[in-house]
């Protein structure tokens, strides 16, 4: 049994190993459970999206996305195109 939940976290878009932008991310998280009355036995990020932020315009290009999920740092190569986060 599994369910999908939405979580918001702060992350960074890095270019050349340095923070280019601090961004707010919308994480789509799949939670796997043995049954509904117990806490999830596993959680995995199925998708990460940029949330709209006023006064922040992110230039299109390749970045490294970094954020913390369940206490572990995550890093992914990504591409930003028209304010949309895509896999690199």
N, C-alpha and C positions, 0 to 999 in steps of 0.2 A: 504494500500500500504506500502511496506517495501523495504529496500535495505540493502545490506551488505557492510560494509566498514572495512578497516584494519587500526589499529592504533598501534603505538609502545609506550610503557611506561617502566619506570624503576620500578622494584619491588624487593622484598626481599624473600629469602627462609629462614625461621626460624626453628631452632631446639632448643627445650627446652626454648622457649621464647626469644632466642637470634639470631641475624642475623648470618646465616652461609654463605650466598652468596648474593651478589647484582647481579641481573640478568636483562637483557633486555627482555621484553615480547612482543610478537606479539598478539594483541587482535583482534578477529573477532567480530565485533559489528553489531548487527541488529538494524536498525533505522526504527521506525514506523512513517509514515507521513499521514496526512489527504489528502494532495495532493503535487505534486512535487514542487510547487512554495513556500511552506512554510517550515520552519525549522522542524526537527523531533519533534513529541510530546512525544516520548519515545525512550530510547536507552537501550539496554541490551547486555552484553557480552555473546556471544554464545560459544566462545572458547578462551582459552589462551594457548599459546605455548612459549617455550623457544626459543630464537634466538641464533644461534651459536655465541660464543664469544671466540676469540682466547686467548689462555693461561689460560682459566678457565675450569677446569674439575670438574664437580659436582658429588659427590659421590652418588651412588644409595641409596635410602632409603626414609623414610617418613619425610615430612616437612609441615610447614604451609606457604602458599603463601600469601604474603601481597603486595598490590599495591593500588594506588588511581585511580579511574575511575569517571569522571564527578564530581570531588570534594568530593567524598565519599570513605573512606577507605574500601577495600574489603579484606576478609581473607577466605581462603579455605584450607582444608586438602588435600594435594597432595602427590604423590609418584613420585620419579624420578627413571627411569630405562633406562640405556643406553643413557643419555642425553635427554630423552623424558619425558615430564610432563604428568602424568596420574592422574586420580581421585583416591583418597585414599580409 
